[in-house]
Amino acid sequence: MTTKQEILQNRLGPEIEALKQQCQTILLATVDKTGNPNVSYAPFVIEEGEYRVLISTIARHARNLLENPKVSLMLIEDEHSCRQIFARRRLSFDATVRELTRYSSEWLRSIEALKTRHGNLIDELSRLEDFKLFAFKPETGLFVKGFGQAFQVSSHDLVSVIHLDQGHIREE
C-alpha cells in the first residue's frame, strides 16, 4: 500500500525538479554585518545537493555572504509563462554558505558544471580573483504550487504538507 507521503512525493517531486531545471538563476537574500538586507540573483548549478554560484566580491551580496554565511534562496516560475501572477510556483530555502577553495577538485568540478550550464563566460570569470565560488546547502524550505498549496521541503526535496491554520478571509 502506498502511503499518502509517497503519493505526495511522487506527484510533487517531479514538479520541483522541473522548476530547478527551468530556472537559470537563483534569488539570494543576504544580510550584511549590521543587519541590512539585500536581495540579488546569480546563475547557479546544483552539485552534490548544493546550489553553487560564482560571484564577484565587488557585488554587495558576495561581501554579505563572506561576513554572514546565511542566505535565503528562491527559485520562482517565470512571470511570462505562469498561469496566475499572484500564485507563481516557487521553491525557497534557508541555507548555510561556504566558499569553495579555489582550484580544489570540488571547485574545478563546479566551475565545469557552471560552464556547461551557462557557457564559456564562466572560464573568464573564474580566472578573476574577485570572483568567489559559493556553495549553498539548503535546509528546510517551502514549495508553493499555487493558492493554498504550500508544502514543506527538506534539504533533499522530500515533501510534506503544511497545515494551514487559517486560510484567506473574505471581506464582508
N, CA, C and O of each residue as an XYZ file, in Angstrom:
688
protein
N       0.837     -1.188      0.000
C       0.000      0.000      0.000
C       0.883      1.254      0.000
O       1.801      1.376      0.811
N       0.599      2.168     -0.906
C       1.347      3.411     -0.999
C       0.800      4.399      0.020
O      -0.412      4.590      0.120
N       1.691      5.022      0.770
C       1.262      5.977      1.782
C       0.954      7.325      1.137
O       1.360      7.604      0.009
N       0.231      8.145      1.877
C      -0.078      9.498      1.413
C       1.200     10.286      1.134
O       1.268     11.057      0.176
N       2.219     10.083      1.984
C       3.500     10.764      1.809
C       4.161     10.360      0.498
O       4.694     11.216     -0.210
N       4.137      9.079      0.162
C       4.739      8.605     -1.091
C       4.004      9.165     -2.304
O       4.628      9.547     -3.293
N       2.684      9.214     -2.224
C       1.881      9.768     -3.316
C       2.227     11.236     -3.524
O       2.424     11.689     -4.651
N       2.297     11.967     -2.423
C       2.643     13.386     -2.484
C       4.037     13.580     -3.079
O       4.231     14.442     -3.937
N       5.004     12.787     -2.630
C       6.372     12.882     -3.139
C       6.413     12.566     -4.637
O       7.071     13.275     -5.398
N       5.725     11.523     -5.059
C       5.720     11.129     -6.476
C       5.054     12.180     -7.358
O       5.403     12.319     -8.530
N       4.104     12.913     -6.803
C       3.406     13.947     -7.576
C       4.197     15.251     -7.625
O       4.306     15.874     -8.680
N       4.749     15.663     -6.481
C       5.403     16.972     -6.411
C       6.897     16.938     -6.690
O       7.459     17.934     -7.144
N       7.549     15.814     -6.427
C       8.986     15.703     -6.678
C       9.360     16.094     -8.102
O      10.276     16.893     -8.291
N       8.672     15.548     -9.114
C       8.993     15.941    -10.497
C       8.717     17.416    -10.792
O       9.421     18.020    -11.601
N       7.715     17.999    -10.155
C       7.437     19.429    -10.354
C       8.561     20.286     -9.781
O       8.956     21.285    -10.382
N       9.069     19.894     -8.629
C      10.186     20.623     -8.016
C      11.424     20.504     -8.900
O      12.123     21.489     -9.137
N      11.687     19.295     -9.385
C      12.854     19.089    -10.251
C      12.722     19.895    -11.539
O      13.704     20.469    -12.011
N      11.529     19.945    -12.111
C      11.315     20.717    -13.344
C      11.568     22.205    -13.099
O      12.173     22.872    -13.938
N      11.113     22.731    -11.964
C      11.355     24.139    -11.644
C      12.856     24.406    -11.526
O      13.346     25.426    -12.009
N      13.583     23.489    -10.885
C      15.026     23.656    -10.736
C      15.738     23.638    -12.089
O      16.737     24.334    -12.271
N      15.238     22.860    -13.022
C      15.829     22.802    -14.357
C      15.465     24.031    -15.197
O      16.282     24.508    -15.985
N      14.247     24.539    -15.029
C      13.780     25.684    -15.816
C      14.468     26.977    -15.408
O      14.727     27.835    -16.252
N      14.762     27.121    -14.143
C      15.368     28.360    -13.638
C      16.866     28.354    -13.909
O      17.564     27.394    -13.580
N      17.347     29.420    -14.505
C      18.776     29.580    -14.749
C      19.459     30.370    -13.641
O      20.671     30.272    -13.447
N      18.661     31.160    -12.912
C      19.212     31.976    -11.828
C      18.442     31.699    -10.542
O      17.303     31.231    -10.551
N      19.107     32.007     -9.450
C      18.510     31.847     -8.130
C      18.519     33.209     -7.441
O      19.492     33.956     -7.539
N      17.436     33.522     -6.750
C      17.361     34.762     -5.977
C      18.027     34.533     -4.631
O      17.840     33.489     -4.006
N      18.807     35.517     -4.186
C      19.555     35.433     -2.940
C      19.142     36.576     -2.020
O      19.165     37.741     -2.418
N      18.773     36.247     -0.814
C      18.521     37.267      0.203
C      19.640     37.146      1.228
O      19.767     36.135      1.918
N      20.449     38.200      1.311
C      21.582     38.207      2.228
C      21.431     39.357      3.215
O      20.587     40.237      3.050
N      22.268     39.327      4.242
C      22.259     40.378      5.259
C      23.703     40.753      5.546
O      24.565     39.883      5.667
N      23.963     42.050      5.654
C      25.331     42.466      5.967
C      25.586     42.384      7.472
O      24.697     42.009      8.236
N      26.790     42.731      7.891
C      27.168     42.570      9.309
C      26.382     43.475     10.246
O      26.340     43.219     11.450
N      25.755     44.534      9.722
C      24.941     45.407     10.577
C      23.452     45.095     10.479
O      22.632     45.789     11.079
N      23.097     44.047      9.722
C      21.712     43.614      9.635
C      20.917     44.191      8.479
O      19.707     43.979      8.401
N      21.567     44.912      7.583
C      20.854     45.467      6.432
C      20.637     44.383      5.377
O      21.589     43.718      4.969
N      19.395     44.200      4.933
C      19.104     43.146      3.957
C      19.450     43.574      2.534
O      19.529     44.762      2.221
N      19.652     42.578      1.691
C      19.921     42.811      0.270
C      19.368     41.626     -0.507
O      19.546     40.475     -0.108
N      18.702     41.907     -1.608
C      18.225     40.840     -2.483
C      18.936     40.970     -3.822
O      19.140     42.076     -4.321
N      19.308     39.841     -4.397
C      20.027     39.821     -5.659
C      19.770     38.488     -6.335
O      18.895     37.729     -5.921
N      20.532     38.209     -7.369
C      20.391     36.925     -8.051
C      21.744     36.514     -8.594
O      22.674     37.316     -8.678
N      21.832     35.243     -8.961
C      23.046     34.735     -9.600
C      22.702     33.486    -10.396
O      21.834     32.714     -9.990
N      23.372     33.276    -11.526
C      23.251     31.998    -12.225
C      23.774     30.888    -11.301
O      24.699     31.114    -10.522
N      23.188     29.707    -11.390
C      23.570     28.635    -10.470
C      23.654     27.299    -11.191
O      23.200     27.137    -12.324
N      24.253     26.354    -10.484
C      24.236     24.948    -10.858
C      24.084     24.160     -9.562
O      24.538     24.608     -8.509
N      23.462     23.011     -9.630
C      23.333     22.161     -8.444
C      24.355     21.046     -8.552
O      24.383     20.302     -9.533
N      25.191     20.939     -7.535
C      26.229     19.922     -7.450
C      26.217     19.358     -6.037
O      26.236     20.111     -5.064
N      26.185     18.041     -5.924
C      26.257     17.370     -4.626
C      25.236     17.920     -3.633
O      25.534     18.074     -2.449
N      24.030     18.215     -4.124
C      22.950     18.693     -3.270
C      23.059     20.142     -2.843
O      22.273     20.608     -2.019
N      24.032     20.865     -3.398
C      24.215     22.274     -3.067
C      24.019     23.127     -4.315
O      24.297     22.698     -5.435
N      23.538     24.336     -4.093
C      23.441     25.328     -5.171
C      24.773     26.047     -5.201
O      25.218     26.570     -4.180
N      25.421     26.083     -6.368
C      26.736     26.703     -6.488
C      26.629     27.930     -7.384
O      26.018     27.881     -8.452
N      27.231     29.036     -6.937
C      27.223     30.295     -7.697
C      28.613     30.897     -7.693
O      29.371     30.750     -6.734
N      28.936     31.578     -8.782
C      30.213     32.267     -8.938
C      29.911     33.755     -8.990
O      29.316     34.243     -9.950
N      30.332     34.486     -7.935
C      30.017     35.912     -7.877
C      31.220     36.719     -7.389
O      32.074     36.224     -6.653
N      31.252     37.963     -7.821
C      32.357     38.857     -7.501
C      32.164     39.506     -6.136
O      31.047     39.843     -5.743
N      33.268     39.672     -5.426
C      33.211     40.370     -4.134
C      33.020     41.868     -4.313
O      32.856     42.593     -3.332
N      33.040     42.341     -5.556
C      32.645     43.725     -5.817
C      31.155     43.887     -5.532
O      30.699     44.957     -5.131
N      30.403     42.800     -5.747
C      28.955     42.817     -5.517
C      28.650     42.733     -4.019
O      29.291     41.992     -3.273
N      27.667     43.503     -3.614
C      27.267     43.568     -2.206
C      26.892     42.198     -1.650
O      27.258     41.875     -0.520
N      26.167     41.388     -2.423
C      25.714     40.100     -1.896
C      26.883     39.151     -1.622
O      26.809     38.353     -0.687
N      27.943     39.214     -2.400
C      29.115     38.370     -2.132
C      29.802     38.797     -0.836
O      30.195     37.954     -0.030
N      29.943     40.093     -0.643
C      30.550     40.580      0.609
C      29.686     40.185      1.807
O      30.202     39.803      2.858
N      28.360     40.282      1.636
C      27.462     39.869      2.720
C      27.655     38.396      3.067
O      27.694     38.033      4.242
N      27.777     37.549      2.047
C      27.953     36.115      2.279
C      29.247     35.810      3.024
O      29.294     34.893      3.844
N      30.294     36.576      2.742
C      31.563     36.377      3.440
C      31.477     36.819      4.896
O      32.108     36.220      5.767
N      30.695     37.871      5.163
C      30.551     38.394      6.525
C      29.532     37.618      7.347
O      29.700     37.458      8.556
N      28.484     37.137      6.702
C      27.370     36.481      7.389
C      26.951     35.267      6.554
O      26.146     35.408      5.633
N      27.479     34.088      6.857
C      27.274     32.919      5.996
C      25.887     32.275      6.103
O      25.765     31.064      6.290
N      24.864     33.091      5.982
C      23.484     32.615      5.924
C      22.816     33.292      4.746
O      23.122     34.436      4.410
N      21.892     32.563      4.121
C      21.220     33.104      2.944
C      19.850     32.458      2.841
O      19.645     31.330      3.289
N      18.933     33.173      2.257
C      17.646     32.609      1.881
C      17.632     32.589      0.353
O      17.982     33.576     -0.295
N      17.226     31.462     -0.206
C      17.252     31.245     -1.652
C      15.838     31.083     -2.186
O      14.953     30.594     -1.484
N      15.627     31.498     -3.439
C      14.331     31.255     -4.058
C      14.482     31.040     -5.558
O      15.154     31.798     -6.256
N      13.839     29.990     -6.021
C      13.614     29.758     -7.443
C      12.151     30.069     -7.677
O      11.298     29.644     -6.897
N      11.841     30.806     -8.741
C      10.452     31.197     -8.982
C      10.118     31.086    -10.457
O      10.922     31.419    -11.328
N       8.928     30.615    -10.708
C       8.434     30.441    -12.070
C       8.474     31.766    -12.824
O       8.181     32.820    -12.260
N       8.836     31.705    -14.088
C       8.893     32.899    -14.927
C       7.508     33.549    -14.985
O       6.507     32.864    -15.197
N       7.456     34.851    -14.800
C       6.156     35.533    -14.782
C       5.470     35.534    -16.139
O       4.248     35.671    -16.206
N       6.225     35.386    -17.220
C       5.620     35.387    -18.558
C       4.969     34.050    -18.900
O       4.122     33.984    -19.792
N       5.356     32.985    -18.198
C       4.788     31.674    -18.516
C       3.864     31.139    -17.425
O       3.327     30.039    -17.560
N       3.671     31.893    -16.356
C       2.808     31.404    -15.271
C       1.335     31.621    -15.617
O       0.980     32.485    -16.419
N       0.495     30.807    -14.985
C      -0.950     30.946    -15.207
C      -1.542     32.086    -14.397
O      -2.501     32.727    -14.828
N      -0.969     32.342    -13.216
C      -1.516     33.362    -12.323
C      -0.351     34.083    -11.645
O       0.410     33.475    -10.893
N      -0.220     35.369    -11.914
C       0.908     36.153    -11.405
C       0.945     36.189     -9.873
O       2.019     36.327     -9.287
N      -0.215     36.066     -9.221
C      -0.274     36.087     -7.759
C       0.090     34.736     -7.138
O       0.262     34.641     -5.922
N       0.206     33.709     -7.949
C       0.452     32.371     -7.409
C       1.520     31.642     -8.213
O       1.349     30.479     -8.579
N       2.620     32.331     -8.485
C       3.710     31.691     -9.223
C       4.309     30.543     -8.409
O       4.495     30.659     -7.197
N       4.605     29.440     -9.088
C       5.269     28.328     -8.411
C       6.641     28.811     -7.941
O       7.344     29.521     -8.661
N       7.008     28.416     -6.727
C       8.289     28.841     -6.189
C       8.798     27.857     -5.146
O       8.031     27.182     -4.459
N      10.104     27.805     -5.056
C      10.801     26.955     -4.104
C      11.766     27.851     -3.345
O      12.620     28.499     -3.951
N      11.638     27.892     -2.044
C      12.536     28.737     -1.247
C      13.125     27.927     -0.098
O      12.494     27.013      0.432
N      14.338     28.285      0.266
C      15.075     27.604      1.331
C      15.889     28.608      2.105
O      16.344     29.613      1.558
N      16.073     28.331      3.390
C      17.165     28.948      4.126
C      18.347     28.025      3.900
O      18.172     26.814      3.766
N      19.538     28.577      3.856
C      20.715     27.760      3.571
C      21.930     28.276      4.314
O      22.009     29.449      4.679
N      22.874     27.375      4.528
C      24.175     27.766      5.045
C      25.098     27.972      3.854
O      24.857     27.450      2.765
N      26.145     28.731      4.073
C      27.036     29.146      2.992
C      28.466     28.736      3.319
O      28.911     28.800      4.465
N      29.165     28.315      2.277
C      30.611     28.133      2.408
C      31.255     28.530      1.092
O      30.660     28.390      0.023
N      32.470     29.022      1.186
C      33.241     29.362      0.000
C      34.097     28.154     -0.368
O      34.770     27.578      0.488
N      34.068     27.777     -1.636
C      34.884     26.649     -2.090
C      36.315     27.137     -2.340
O      36.528     28.241     -2.840
N      37.266     26.314     -1.991
C      38.677     26.650     -2.170
C      39.029     26.659     -3.650
O      38.804     25.684     -4.368
N      39.584     27.780     -4.085
C      39.953     27.955     -5.497
C      40.885     26.823     -5.935
O      41.856     26.491     -5.255
N      40.560     26.247     -7.080
C      41.326     25.196     -7.756
C      41.324     23.849     -7.038
O      42.052     22.939     -7.435
N      40.505     23.707     -5.970
C      40.336     22.371     -5.385
C      39.563     21.516     -6.391
O      38.984     22.048     -7.339
N      39.551     20.215     -6.195
C      38.827     19.347     -7.136
C      37.331     19.690     -7.138
O      36.684     19.645     -8.184
N      36.796     20.028     -5.982
C      35.373     20.414     -5.883
C      35.119     21.715     -6.652
O      34.111     21.846     -7.347
N      36.031     22.664     -6.523
C      35.929     23.945     -7.228
C      35.988     23.711     -8.733
O      35.170     24.257     -9.473
N      36.947     22.905     -9.199
C      37.099     22.642    -10.628
C      35.853     21.953    -11.210
O      35.401     22.317    -12.296
N      35.299     20.966    -10.499
C      34.073     20.283    -10.962
C      32.909     21.269    -11.055
O      32.130     21.231    -12.008
N      32.799     22.136    -10.079
C      31.694     23.099    -10.063
C      31.841     24.135    -11.170
O      30.852     24.514    -11.798
N      33.060     24.594    -11.414
C      33.301     25.551    -12.500
C      32.930     24.902    -13.833
O      32.299     25.538    -14.677
N      33.312     23.659    -14.023
C      32.983     22.954    -15.266
C      31.464     22.793    -15.413
O      30.922     22.957    -16.506
N      30.790     22.475    -14.321
C      29.324     22.337    -14.358
C      28.654     23.675    -14.667
O      27.690     23.728    -15.430
N      29.164     24.754    -14.075
C      28.636     26.089    -14.385
C      28.855     26.433    -15.854
O      27.973     26.989    -16.508
N      30.032     26.101    -16.365
C      30.342     26.361    -17.773
C      29.402     25.569    -18.686
O      28.905     26.103    -19.677
N      29.165     24.328    -18.361
C      28.257     23.500    -19.158
C      26.859     24.104    -19.169
O      26.192     24.109    -20.204
N      26.423     24.601    -18.049
C      25.059     25.138    -17.936
C      24.931     26.558    -18.468
O      23.900     26.914    -19.039
N      25.977     27.383    -18.284
C      25.848     28.813    -18.573
C      26.810     29.359    -19.626
O      26.753     30.545    -19.950
N      27.679     28.529    -20.157
C      28.511     28.977    -21.260
C      29.935     29.334    -20.895
O      30.340     29.284    -19.733
N      30.683     29.697    -21.925
C      32.126     29.920    -21.819
C      32.529     31.140    -21.009
O      33.691     31.238    -20.613
N      31.625     32.074    -20.744
C      31.970     33.232    -19.919
C      32.478     32.787    -18.542
O      33.265     33.494    -17.913
N      32.035     31.633    -18.082
C      32.471     31.113    -16.779
C      33.996     30.971    -16.739
O      34.609     31.244    -15.707
N      34.616     30.548    -17.847
C      36.080     30.435    -17.883
C      36.748     31.769    -17.552
O      37.677     31.832    -16.747
N      36.263     32.819    -18.180
C      36.844     34.143    -17.965
C      36.601     34.640    -16.543
O      37.516     35.134    -15.885
N      35.369     34.506    -16.080
C      35.036     34.990    -14.735
C      35.802     34.226    -13.660
O      36.250     34.822    -12.681
N      35.955     32.924    -13.829
C      36.620     32.112    -12.805
C      38.104     32.432    -12.677
O      38.725     32.084    -11.673
N      38.677     33.084    -13.671
C      40.094     33.477    -13.604
C      40.287     34.843    -12.945
O      41.422     35.255    -12.704
N      39.202     35.543    -12.655
C      39.288     36.838    -11.981
C      39.322     36.606    -10.471
O      38.470     35.898     -9.935
N      40.289     37.191     -9.791
C      40.490     36.934     -8.363
C      39.326     37.372     -7.486
O      39.111     36.806     -6.414
N      38.572     38.376     -7.930
C      37.459     38.849     -7.103
C      36.248     37.919     -7.187
O      35.317     38.067     -6.395
N      36.231     36.970     -8.117
C      35.109     36.029     -8.213
C      35.347     34.853     -7.281
O      36.383     34.189     -7.333
N      34.373     34.618     -6.441
C      34.412     33.524     -5.465
C      33.308     32.530     -5.818
O      32.262     32.896     -6.353
N      33.570     31.276     -5.507
C      32.590     30.223     -5.736
C      31.970     29.847     -4.391
O      32.650     29.359     -3.489
N      30.668     30.086     -4.282
C      29.948     29.809     -3.051
C      29.073     28.575     -3.225
O      28.529     28.326     -4.300
N      28.949     27.809     -2.145
C      28.066     26.646     -2.107
C      27.010     26.901     -1.043
O      27.328     27.240      0.097
N      25.746     26.735     -1.430
C      24.623     26.924     -0.507
C      23.997     25.567     -0.212
O      23.504     24.893     -1.116
N      24.019     25.176      1.043
C      23.425     23.909      1.478
C      22.021     24.197      2.000
O      21.866     24.804      3.060
N      20.984     23.759      1.253
C      19.615     24.031      1.685
C      19.276     23.351      3.008
O      19.736     22.251      3.314
N      18.462     24.051      3.766
C      17.889     23.480      4.972
C      16.393     23.352      4.704
O      16.007     23.118      3.559
N      15.562     23.492      5.683
C      14.123     23.391      5.483
C      13.632     24.489      4.549
O      14.045     25.644      4.650
N      12.745     24.108      3.643
C      12.230     25.067      2.687
C      10.735     24.917      2.458
O      10.034     24.213      3.184
N      10.276     25.605      1.423
C       8.859     25.647      1.102
C       8.686     25.612     -0.413
O       9.332     26.368     -1.139
N       7.811     24.729     -0.879
C       7.423     24.699     -2.285
C       5.976     25.166     -2.343
O       5.089     24.554     -1.749
N       5.750     26.257     -3.068
C       4.397     26.790     -3.237
C       3.980     26.506     -4.666
O       4.598     26.972     -5.624
N       2.919     25.732     -4.784
C       2.425     25.324     -6.098
C       1.334     26.267     -6.594
O       1.117     26.387     -7.799
N       0.660     26.922     -5.686
C      -0.420     27.838     -6.027
C      -1.144     28.254     -4.765
O      -0.675     27.996     -3.657
N      -2.290     28.902     -4.934
C      -3.078     29.341     -3.781
C      -3.413     28.152     -2.884
O      -3.947     27.147     -3.352
N      -3.098     28.269     -1.592
C      -3.427     27.235     -0.623
C      -2.697     25.921     -0.852
O      -3.119     24.889     -0.329
N      -1.624     25.932     -1.610
C      -0.873     24.710     -1.911
C       0.593     24.910     -1.557
O       1.445     25.052     -2.434
N       0.871     24.917     -0.254
C       2.225     25.103      0.240
C       2.688     23.805      0.885
O       1.945     23.179      1.641
N       3.910     23.407      0.586
C       4.447     22.140      1.064
C       5.837     22.354      1.636
O       6.678     23.005      1.017
N       6.075     21.801      2.825
C       7.417     21.852      3.390
C       8.317     20.957      2.568
O       7.901     19.901      2.090
N       9.559     21.392      2.407
C      10.538     20.633      1.634
C      11.804     20.523      2.464
O      12.280     21.506      3.032
N      12.345     19.308      2.527
C      13.605     19.119      3.254
C      14.777     19.471      2.348
O      14.592     19.816      1.182
N      15.962     19.381      2.888
C      17.162     19.680      2.107
C      17.345     18.713      0.941
O      18.107     18.995      0.016
N      16.653     17.575      0.978
C      16.747     16.579     -0.094
C      15.487     16.548     -0.948
O      15.203     15.544     -1.601
N      14.725     17.652     -0.946
C      13.496     17.787     -1.729
C      12.422     16.777     -1.341
O      11.580     16.418     -2.165
N      12.449     16.317     -0.092
C      11.366     15.470      0.390
C      10.233     16.387      0.824
O      10.458     17.383      1.511
N       9.017     16.046      0.421
C       7.878     16.943      0.556
C       6.943     16.468      1.655
O       6.745     15.267      1.837
N       6.363     17.424      2.391
C       5.279     17.126      3.324
C       4.289     18.287      3.307
O       4.646     19.412      2.959
N       3.060     18.008      3.679
C       2.008     19.018      3.651
C       2.150     19.941      4.843
O       2.421     19.491      5.956
N       1.970     21.224      4.613
C       1.896     22.195      5.701
C       0.431     22.392      6.025
O      -0.387     22.636      5.138
N       0.108     22.284      7.293
C      -1.269     22.535      7.701
C      -1.470     24.040      7.813
O      -0.781     24.707      8.584
N      -2.409     24.572      7.050
C      -2.728     25.999      7.130
C      -3.798     26.183      8.195
O      -4.918     25.694      8.048
N      -3.450     26.890      9.270
C      -4.392     27.102     10.358
C      -5.554     27.986      9.941
O      -6.681     27.812     10.406
N      -5.275     28.922      9.073
C      -6.307     29.864      8.663
C      -6.069     30.223      7.211
O      -4.963     30.597      6.821
N      -7.103     30.109      6.427
C      -6.996     30.477      5.024
C      -7.273     31.948      4.822
O      -7.314     32.724      5.776
N      -7.463     32.324      3.571
C      -7.791     33.710      3.257
C      -9.178     34.026      3.797
O     -10.071     33.178      3.783
N      -9.347     35.247      4.271
C     -10.632     35.676      4.834
C     -11.242     36.711      3.918
O     -10.638     37.744      3.629
N     -12.443     36.422      3.466
C     -13.145     37.330      2.563
C     -13.733     38.496      3.366
O     -14.317     38.299      4.432
N     -13.569     39.703      2.840
C     -14.131     40.889      3.476
C     -15.657     40.829      3.391
O     -16.213     40.445      2.362
N     -16.311     41.201      4.453
C     -17.782     41.158      4.440
C     -18.384     42.492      4.195
O     -19.607     42.619      4.156
